[in-house]
Amino acid sequence: MSDLPEAGTVLCALTDLDATGAKGVNLGGTGIFVVRSGAGVFGYVNSCPHIGVPLDMEPDEFISDFGDEIICSTHGARFRIEDGECVSGPCTGDVLEPVAVKVEDNQVVLA
């Protein structure tokens, strides 16, 4: 993975994420995004394992209309939120590169 800032770096406020929301962040040239699913918050590098393009066509648009999967806007691959595994599309079985995150004082930070 690219070099990321130190643990504790604030990525966004927890309130920036709906119950099934996502937010993209650029950290030193590395695009990542955080996604909330219920009580869980997950982080991934913003790059499709199929061809390496960013997943979002529009800023912060990572989640399916039903709020249950991450979608690649280029070719429609679908990824599970909780582990980043591709469950449908040209990269089925591949996984998004995880970024360790946690919630501290209602802020999403690098873990």
Backbone as a chain_set.jsonl record, in Angstrom:
{"seq": "MSDLPEAGTVLCALTDLDATGAKGVNLGGTGIFVVRSGAGVFGYVNSCPHIGVPLDMEPDEFISDFGDEIICSTHGARFRIEDGECVSGPCTGDVLEPVAVKVEDNQVVLA", "coords": {"N": [[0.843, -1.173, 0.0], [0.356, 2.301, -0.547], [2.232, 4.903, 1.075], [0.725, 6.028, 3.93], [-0.504, 8.693, 6.036], [0.244, 9.032, 9.586], [-1.149, 6.875, 12.156], [-4.239, 7.801, 13.647], [-4.743, 10.049, 12.189], [-7.246, 12.211, 11.176], [-9.986, 11.389, 9.168], [-12.662, 11.94, 8.534], [-15.69, 13.291, 9.959], [-17.807, 11.225, 11.915], [-20.456, 11.836, 11.583], [-20.496, 12.703, 8.974], [-21.06, 10.55, 7.482], [-23.801, 8.789, 6.358], [-26.093, 6.251, 7.586], [-25.598, 4.262, 5.748], [-23.478, 5.35, 4.26], [-20.729, 6.897, 2.379], [-17.427, 8.298, 2.084], [-14.98, 9.917, 0.234], [-11.441, 10.431, 0.459], [-8.399, 12.162, -0.03], [-5.205, 11.272, 0.63], [-2.129, 12.336, 0.805], [-1.712, 11.842, -1.948], [-2.8, 9.338, -2.218], [-5.821, 7.935, -2.89], [-8.469, 7.208, -0.818], [-11.365, 5.67, 0.691], [-13.992, 5.836, 3.076], [-16.528, 3.874, 4.491], [-19.719, 3.498, 5.882], [-21.61, 1.099, 7.551], [-24.304, 0.368, 9.17], [-23.351, -0.061, 12.453], [-20.721, -0.387, 11.852], [-17.585, 0.786, 10.474], [-15.626, 1.061, 7.619], [-12.564, 1.021, 5.756], [-11.044, 1.61, 2.561], [-8.697, 1.473, -0.182], [-9.181, 3.624, -2.891], [-9.536, 2.179, -5.52], [-10.24, 0.11, -8.174], [-9.832, -3.392, -8.272], [-9.839, -4.599, -10.737], [-9.107, -2.932, -13.027], [-7.761, -0.821, -11.912], [-8.875, 1.752, -11.728], [-10.396, 4.667, -10.139], [-13.166, 4.051, -7.949], [-15.419, 5.682, -7.722], [-17.48, 7.727, -9.771], [-18.618, 10.167, -9.42], [-17.989, 12.519, -6.784], [-17.788, 10.907, -3.652], [-19.63, 8.906, -4.29], [-20.075, 5.837, -3.868], [-21.665, 3.721, -3.101], [-24.239, 1.269, -3.618], [-27.614, 1.762, -4.866], [-29.336, 0.524, -3.099], [-27.9, 0.554, -0.797], [-26.321, -1.52, 0.105], [-23.971, -2.52, -1.013], [-20.661, -1.833, -2.296], [-19.926, -0.153, -5.279], [-18.271, -0.267, -8.42], [-17.986, 2.388, -10.537], [-17.141, 2.305, -13.155], [-17.431, -0.253, -14.439], [-19.381, -1.605, -13.07], [-18.812, -3.57, -11.131], [-19.434, -5.27, -8.054], [-18.976, -5.008, -4.573], [-18.638, -6.436, -1.331], [-19.429, -4.603, 1.578], [-18.372, -5.089, 4.156], [-15.972, -6.589, 3.874], [-14.803, -6.033, 1.441], [-14.747, -7.823, -0.684], [-15.158, -8.76, -4.075], [-18.217, -9.567, -5.425], [-19.628, -9.719, -7.708], [-19.212, -9.208, -11.162], [-16.404, -8.309, -13.371], [-14.173, -8.816, -11.799], [-14.677, -10.766, -9.909], [-14.219, -12.336, -6.81], [-11.795, -11.094, -6.289], [-10.38, -8.617, -4.046], [-10.951, -5.411, -2.512], [-8.351, -3.156, -1.541], [-7.715, -3.018, 1.824], [-7.943, -0.378, 4.291], [-6.965, 0.386, 7.449], [-9.181, 1.614, 9.793], [-10.757, 3.48, 12.459], [-13.163, 4.546, 14.93], [-12.967, 7.412, 16.856], [-13.907, 9.537, 19.371], [-16.166, 10.399, 17.883], [-15.009, 10.8, 15.401], [-13.728, 9.58, 12.319], [-10.806, 7.866, 12.005], [-7.422, 7.063, 10.914], [-6.291, 3.85, 11.754]], "CA": [[0.0, 0.0, 0.0], [1.059, 3.572, -0.535], [2.477, 5.442, 2.411], [-0.364, 6.834, 4.478], [-0.116, 9.422, 7.246], [0.285, 8.24, 10.811], [-2.396, 6.49, 12.822], [-4.879, 8.905, 14.347], [-5.096, 11.102, 11.239], [-8.698, 12.301, 11.005], [-10.458, 11.267, 7.792], [-13.934, 12.656, 8.459], [-16.546, 13.132, 11.136], [-18.751, 10.12, 11.774], [-21.72, 12.41, 11.096], [-20.4, 12.885, 7.52], [-21.484, 9.294, 6.868], [-25.133, 8.285, 6.682], [-26.066, 4.862, 8.068], [-24.974, 3.492, 4.667], [-22.825, 6.37, 3.451], [-19.301, 6.789, 2.127], [-16.74, 9.56, 1.836], [-13.64, 9.793, -0.309], [-10.423, 11.303, 1.041], [-7.089, 12.038, -0.664], [-4.158, 11.362, 1.653], [-0.784, 12.298, 0.239], [-1.734, 11.24, -3.273], [-3.508, 8.062, -2.2], [-7.26, 8.066, -2.708], [-9.116, 6.169, -0.025], [-12.719, 6.035, 1.083], [-14.535, 5.167, 4.248], [-17.941, 3.558, 4.3], [-20.403, 3.109, 7.117], [-22.683, 0.127, 7.396], [-24.804, 0.194, 10.529], [-22.392, 0.395, 13.458], [-19.357, -0.603, 11.367], [-16.951, 1.723, 9.55], [-14.596, 0.321, 6.905], [-11.77, 1.852, 4.864], [-10.439, 0.937, 1.413], [-8.06, 2.284, -1.209], [-10.149, 3.905, -3.949], [-9.003, 1.622, -6.756], [-10.849, -1.171, -8.539], [-8.804, -4.398, -8.532], [-9.924, -5.05, -12.121], [-8.248, -2.127, -13.906], [-7.069, 0.217, -11.165], [-9.506, 3.074, -11.779], [-11.182, 4.998, -8.948], [-14.495, 3.442, -7.948], [-16.486, 6.684, -7.8], [-17.495, 8.637, -10.909], [-18.941, 11.438, -8.777], [-17.44, 12.5, -5.426], [-18.464, 10.197, -2.563], [-20.65, 7.986, -4.814], [-19.473, 4.502, -3.832], [-22.6, 2.732, -2.576], [-25.391, 0.937, -4.458], [-28.873, 2.436, -4.527], [-29.945, -0.16, -1.96], [-27.054, 0.784, 0.364], [-25.777, -2.767, 0.642], [-22.723, -2.91, -1.661], [-19.815, -0.838, -2.948], [-20.002, -0.384, -6.722], [-17.327, 0.405, -9.309], [-18.772, 3.134, -11.521], [-16.652, 2.057, -14.511], [-17.993, -1.455, -15.062], [-20.459, -2.171, -12.262], [-18.443, -4.612, -10.168], [-20.043, -5.059, -6.738], [-18.111, -5.461, -3.491], [-19.236, -6.418, 0.009], [-18.94, -3.495, 2.397], [-17.646, -5.523, 5.351], [-14.635, -7.14, 3.625], [-14.297, -5.573, 0.157], [-14.662, -8.87, -1.707], [-16.009, -8.592, -5.249], [-19.19, -10.653, -5.504], [-20.244, -9.698, -9.027], [-18.491, -8.372, -12.114], [-15.222, -8.899, -13.994], [-13.103, -9.133, -10.839], [-15.268, -11.597, -8.861], [-13.244, -13.043, -5.984], [-10.745, -10.159, -5.878], [-10.795, -7.774, -2.923], [-10.44, -4.052, -2.404], [-7.255, -3.054, -0.577], [-8.245, -2.406, 3.047], [-7.24, 0.656, 5.051], [-7.432, 0.254, 8.836], [-9.792, 2.823, 10.357], [-11.536, 3.294, 13.682], [-13.887, 5.74, 15.358], [-12.53, 7.988, 18.133], [-14.557, 10.828, 19.65], [-17.042, 10.698, 16.742], [-14.2, 11.059, 14.211], [-13.154, 8.398, 11.684], [-9.364, 8.106, 11.939], [-6.591, 5.924, 10.561], [-5.964, 3.02, 12.927]], "C": [[0.885, 1.232, 0.0], [1.263, 4.025, 0.899], [1.325, 6.341, 2.821], [0.157, 7.597, 5.685], [-0.212, 8.519, 8.477], [-1.105, 7.92, 11.346], [-2.926, 7.679, 13.607], [-5.234, 10.068, 13.443], [-6.598, 11.077, 11.001], [-9.042, 12.265, 9.519], [-11.753, 12.033, 7.577], [-14.651, 12.508, 9.796], [-17.487, 11.963, 10.887], [-20.082, 10.621, 11.225], [-21.687, 12.723, 9.602], [-20.918, 11.664, 6.769], [-22.897, 8.958, 7.314], [-24.981, 6.863, 7.217], [-25.46, 3.93, 7.023], [-24.28, 4.453, 3.712], [-21.339, 6.137, 3.3], [-18.729, 8.174, 1.863], [-15.34, 9.268, 1.331], [-12.708, 10.819, 0.306], [-9.123, 11.074, 0.271], [-6.032, 12.274, 0.405], [-2.793, 11.228, 1.0], [-0.715, 11.622, -1.108], [-2.401, 9.883, -3.343], [-4.982, 8.318, -1.94], [-7.776, 6.902, -1.888], [-10.565, 6.584, 0.179], [-13.098, 5.24, 2.312], [-16.023, 4.99, 4.022], [-18.513, 3.072, 5.625], [-21.513, 2.136, 6.767], [-23.172, -0.21, 8.796], [-23.82, 0.773, 11.521], [-20.947, 0.262, 12.985], [-18.888, 0.487, 10.425], [-15.746, 1.009, 8.951], [-13.855, 1.268, 5.97], [-11.132, 1.024, 3.765], [-9.704, 1.95, 0.545], [-9.064, 2.428, -2.347], [-9.588, 3.48, -5.302], [-9.636, 0.259, -7.013], [-9.746, -2.191, -8.828], [-8.8, -4.89, -9.978], [-8.973, -4.266, -13.019], [-7.62, -0.92, -13.214], [-7.666, 1.61, -11.207], [-10.205, 3.373, -10.456], [-12.595, 4.429, -9.071], [-15.613, 4.451, -8.173], [-16.354, 7.56, -9.044], [-17.772, 10.058, -10.422], [-18.386, 11.383, -7.352], [-18.365, 11.798, -4.423], [-19.582, 9.262, -3.017], [-20.042, 6.591, -4.952], [-20.49, 3.39, -3.588], [-23.772, 2.519, -3.528], [-26.634, 1.679, -3.99], [-29.551, 1.81, -3.316], [-29.102, -0.023, -0.692], [-26.362, -0.445, 0.904], [-24.459, -3.217, 0.021], [-21.975, -1.678, -2.157], [-19.847, -1.17, -4.437], [-18.896, 0.375, -7.441], [-18.133, 1.08, -10.412], [-18.329, 2.855, -12.953], [-17.322, 0.854, -15.157], [-18.984, -2.199, -14.176], [-20.098, -3.305, -11.333], [-19.014, -4.254, -8.802], [-19.19, -5.734, -5.675], [-18.872, -5.432, -2.177], [-18.606, -5.294, 0.822], [-18.012, -3.995, 3.495], [-16.26, -6.102, 5.092], [-14.059, -6.78, 2.259], [-14.206, -6.63, -0.923], [-15.642, -8.596, -2.839], [-16.912, -9.814, -5.383], [-19.883, -10.713, -6.854], [-19.444, -8.767, -9.925], [-17.212, -9.032, -12.589], [-14.09, -9.248, -13.032], [-13.626, -9.964, -9.67], [-14.186, -12.395, -8.135], [-12.075, -12.177, -5.556], [-11.266, -9.312, -4.723], [-10.213, -6.373, -3.055], [-9.329, -4.035, -1.363], [-7.746, -2.342, 0.678], [-7.325, -1.328, 3.614], [-7.816, 0.586, 6.463], [-7.926, 1.602, 9.357], [-10.507, 2.456, 11.653], [-12.226, 4.61, 14.002], [-13.381, 6.145, 16.735], [-13.201, 9.341, 18.287], [-15.397, 11.311, 18.466], [-16.294, 11.149, 15.496], [-13.735, 9.718, 13.65], [-11.681, 8.712, 11.45], [-8.648, 6.864, 11.421], [-6.228, 5.169, 11.828], [-4.485, 2.665, 12.926]], "O": [[2.016, 1.205, 0.485], [0.563, 3.591, 1.813], [0.998, 7.303, 2.127], [1.15, 7.195, 6.293], [-0.691, 7.388, 8.4], [-2.088, 8.593, 11.036], [-2.158, 8.466, 14.161], [-5.944, 10.982, 13.862], [-7.158, 10.034, 10.663], [-8.473, 13.005, 8.717], [-11.924, 12.698, 6.556], [-14.263, 11.705, 10.644], [-17.914, 11.742, 9.754], [-20.758, 9.907, 10.484], [-22.735, 12.983, 9.011], [-21.184, 11.731, 5.568], [-23.164, 8.852, 8.511], [-23.87, 6.337, 7.292], [-24.868, 2.91, 7.378], [-24.472, 4.379, 2.498], [-20.752, 5.3, 3.986], [-19.444, 9.098, 1.473], [-14.605, 8.476, 1.92], [-13.118, 11.933, 0.634], [-8.778, 9.935, -0.045], [-5.972, 13.346, 1.008], [-2.357, 10.122, 0.68], [0.241, 10.9, -1.39], [-2.553, 9.329, -4.432], [-5.352, 8.855, -0.896], [-7.544, 5.742, -2.229], [-10.945, 7.714, -0.125], [-12.603, 4.139, 2.555], [-16.688, 5.845, 3.437], [-17.871, 2.337, 6.375], [-22.256, 2.334, 5.806], [-22.536, -0.977, 9.519], [-23.483, 1.955, 11.451], [-20.037, 0.752, 13.654], [-19.679, 1.05, 9.669], [-14.941, 0.423, 9.674], [-14.447, 2.213, 5.448], [-10.727, -0.116, 3.989], [-10.04, 3.134, 0.535], [-9.724, 1.459, -2.723], [-9.214, 4.318, -6.122], [-9.572, -0.634, -6.169], [-8.81, -1.88, -9.565], [-7.841, -5.538, -10.399], [-8.13, -4.855, -13.696], [-7.007, -0.083, -13.876], [-7.026, 2.564, -10.764], [-10.571, 2.451, -9.727], [-13.146, 4.342, -10.168], [-16.645, 4.113, -8.753], [-15.276, 8.073, -9.344], [-17.224, 11.025, -10.951], [-18.318, 10.302, -6.768], [-19.565, 12.07, -4.365], [-20.408, 8.861, -2.197], [-19.556, 6.215, -6.019], [-20.193, 2.224, -3.848], [-24.244, 3.46, -4.166], [-26.695, 2.164, -2.86], [-30.266, 2.495, -2.585], [-29.539, -0.44, 0.381], [-25.868, -0.435, 2.031], [-23.877, -4.201, 0.477], [-22.567, -0.628, -2.405], [-19.799, -2.341, -4.813], [-18.614, 1.527, -7.112], [-18.878, 0.419, -11.136], [-19.078, 3.145, -13.886], [-17.742, 0.933, -16.311], [-19.385, -3.316, -14.504], [-20.992, -3.953, -10.789], [-19.071, -3.081, -8.433], [-18.74, -6.868, -5.841], [-19.658, -4.518, -1.929], [-17.398, -5.067, 0.758], [-16.97, -3.389, 3.742], [-15.433, -6.112, 6.005], [-12.938, -7.18, 1.945], [-13.641, -6.368, -1.985], [-16.8, -8.247, -2.606], [-16.438, -10.948, -5.446], [-20.64, -11.646, -7.125], [-19.045, -7.678, -9.512], [-16.951, -10.187, -12.254], [-13.137, -9.919, -13.429], [-13.09, -9.886, -8.565], [-13.348, -13.043, -8.762], [-11.418, -12.483, -4.561], [-12.468, -9.298, -4.456], [-9.14, -6.173, -3.625], [-9.359, -4.813, -0.41], [-8.152, -1.182, 0.608], [-6.107, -1.365, 3.441], [-9.026, 0.714, 6.647], [-7.195, 2.592, 9.362], [-10.819, 1.293, 11.909], [-11.915, 5.651, 13.422], [-13.363, 5.338, 17.665], [-13.07, 10.201, 17.416], [-15.346, 12.483, 18.094], [-16.871, 11.806, 14.629], [-13.386, 8.817, 14.411], [-11.342, 9.692, 10.786], [-9.183, 5.756, 11.476], [-5.897, 5.771, 12.849], [-4.016, 1.973, 13.83]]}, "num_chains": 1, "name": "protein.A"}
